[in-house]
């Protein structure tokens, strides 16, 4: 496995965000069906991140916390991590989300549109070129999803994200150029919100 100080930093940051989220979301958190101004909610998901710098689709997970400014607008952090293979990617962004009620379902289902800005860091070990490097870039996650409250405290989610970036670069190895650059990394996550 490819080891890098950035990987350790990414794992520590993700763990720290998770602990901070649990502390913040403690007993004052809103229920999954209560999207009220001044309340926190959070969750996470598992899925895939595609078109990574080495061209592969990677198993990924994300975590988020949302502070509701109004009952339809929230802001908060989004962390994304992929690292099951020989590469790792870690993205952190500040997101704004707009929540629309889907009619006819009693305020249980919501269409969620989001956008944000942040950074992404990746450690790439490319087997085709035999090279390894660490890259960093801006990150603009844009997405749409569906949120369905199963109980008062739990909702299931499905989110599709387009991660706009300028991650990676072109490397030369063995007299050939290898393109390890990407501009858009689509992601799909199934998860929960509490």
C-alpha positions in Angstrom: 0.0 0.0 0.0 1.1 3.5 -0.8 1.9 5.4 2.5 2.2 9.1 2.7 2.2 11.8 5.4 -0.9 13.3 3.6 -2.8 10.0 4.1 -2.2 10.2 7.8 -3.2 13.9 7.9 -6.4 13.1 5.9 -7.4 10.3 8.3 -6.7 12.4 11.4 -8.7 15.3 9.9 -11.6 13.0 9.0 -11.6 11.4 12.5 -11.4 14.9 14.1 -14.4 16.1 12.0 -16.4 13.0 13.0 -15.7 13.5 16.7 -16.5 17.3 16.5 -19.7 16.4 14.6 -20.8 14.0 17.4 -20.1 16.6 20.1 -21.9 19.4 18.2 -24.8 17.2 17.2 -25.3 15.8 20.7 -28.7 16.2 22.4 -29.4 19.6 20.7 -29.6 18.1 17.2 -32.8 18.3 15.3 -34.6 15.1 14.4 -34.3 13.8 10.8 -37.8 15.1 10.1 -37.3 18.5 11.8 -35.4 21.0 9.6 -35.6 24.1 11.9 -33.6 27.2 11.8 -30.8 27.2 14.4 -30.5 23.4 14.6 -27.7 21.0 13.6 -28.0 17.7 11.7 -25.4 15.4 10.2 -24.6 12.1 8.6 -22.5 10.2 6.2 -22.6 7.8 3.2 -20.7 5.1 1.3 -20.3 5.0 -2.4 -17.9 5.6 -5.3 -15.8 8.4 -6.6 -15.0 8.2 -10.3 -12.6 9.7 -12.8 -9.8 10.0 -10.2 -6.4 11.1 -11.4 -5.3 7.5 -12.3 -8.6 7.0 -14.1 -10.1 4.5 -11.7 -13.3 4.5 -9.7 -12.6 4.3 -6.0 -14.7 3.1 -3.1 -15.4 6.3 -1.0 -17.2 7.6 2.0 -18.3 11.1 3.1 -19.4 12.8 6.2 -21.3 16.1 6.7 -22.8 18.4 9.3 -25.5 20.9 8.4 -26.6 24.0 10.4 -30.0 25.3 9.3 -30.1 29.0 8.7 -33.7 28.7 7.7 -35.9 25.6 7.4 -34.9 25.3 3.7 -31.2 26.5 3.8 -28.3 24.9 5.6 -24.5 25.4 5.7 -21.7 23.2 6.9 -18.7 21.1 6.2 -18.5 18.1 3.8 -15.6 15.6 4.0 -15.0 13.0 1.2 -12.4 10.3 1.4 -11.4 7.5 -1.0 -8.5 5.2 -0.2 -9.3 1.5 -0.5 -6.8 1.0 -3.3 -3.2 2.2 -3.8 -4.3 5.8 -3.9 -6.0 8.2 -1.4 -8.1 11.3 -1.9 -9.3 13.6 0.8 -11.6 16.6 0.1 -13.0 19.1 2.6 -15.4 21.8 1.6 -17.9 24.3 3.0 -21.3 23.5 1.5 -24.6 25.4 1.2 -27.7 23.2 0.7 -31.2 24.1 -0.3 -33.9 21.7 0.8 -37.3 21.4 -1.1 -40.2 19.4 0.2 -41.4 16.8 -2.4 -45.2 17.2 -2.4 -47.6 14.5 -1.4 -45.3 12.7 1.0 -46.1 14.7 4.2 -42.7 16.5 4.4 -40.8 13.3 4.7 -39.0 13.4 1.4 -36.8 16.3 0.3 -34.9 17.2 -2.8 -31.5 18.7 -1.8 -29.4 20.8 -4.1 -25.9 21.7 -2.8 -22.7 23.6 -3.8 -19.5 24.5 -2.0 -15.8 25.3 -2.2 -12.8 23.8 -0.5 -9.7 21.7 -1.3 -8.7 18.2 -2.2 -5.4 16.3 -1.6 -4.5 13.1 -3.4 -1.6 10.6 -3.2 -1.4 8.7 -6.4 0.7 5.6 -7.1 0.1 4.9 -10.8 0.8 1.2 -11.8 0.9 2.0 -15.5 3.7 4.6 -15.2 5.3 3.3 -12.0 5.3 6.8 -10.6 4.0 8.1 -7.3 3.2 11.7 -6.3 1.0 13.8 -4.0 -1.2 16.5 -5.5 -3.4 19.3 -4.2 -6.1 21.5 -5.8 -9.3 23.5 -5.2 -12.5 21.5 -4.9 -16.0 22.7 -6.0 -18.6 20.0 -5.1 -21.9 20.5 -6.9 -24.7 18.1 -6.3 -28.3 16.9 -6.0 -29.8 14.3 -3.7 -32.9 12.9 -2.1 -33.4 12.8 1.7 -36.2 10.6 3.1 -37.0 10.6 6.9 -37.6 7.0 8.0 -38.2 7.9 11.6 -38.1 11.0 13.7 -34.3 10.6 14.3 -33.1 8.9 11.0 -33.3 9.7 7.3 -31.8 7.8 4.4 -30.0 9.7 1.7 -28.8 9.4 -1.9 -26.5 12.0 -3.3 -24.8 12.6 -6.6 -21.9 15.0 -6.6 -19.8 16.5 -9.4 -16.4 17.4 -7.9 -14.9 20.1 -10.1 -11.1 20.4 -9.6 -7.8 20.6 -11.3 -6.1 17.7 -9.6 -3.1 15.8 -10.7 -0.7 16.4 -13.6 1.2 14.8 -16.5 4.1 12.6 -15.6 6.9 11.2 -17.9 8.2 7.7 -17.4 10.0 5.3 -19.7 9.9 7.9 -22.5 6.1 8.2 -22.4 3.7 10.8 -21.0 1.0 9.6 -18.6 -2.0 11.9 -17.9 -2.8 11.8 -14.2 -5.0 14.9 -14.3 -8.7 15.2 -13.8 -11.2 18.1 -13.9 -14.4 16.4 -12.8 -14.8 13.5 -10.3 -18.4 12.3 -10.1 -19.4 10.8 -6.8 -22.4 8.8 -5.7 -23.2 8.1 -2.1 -26.0 6.2 -0.2 -26.1 7.1 3.4 -28.0 8.2 6.5 -28.7 11.5 8.2 -29.6 11.9 11.9 
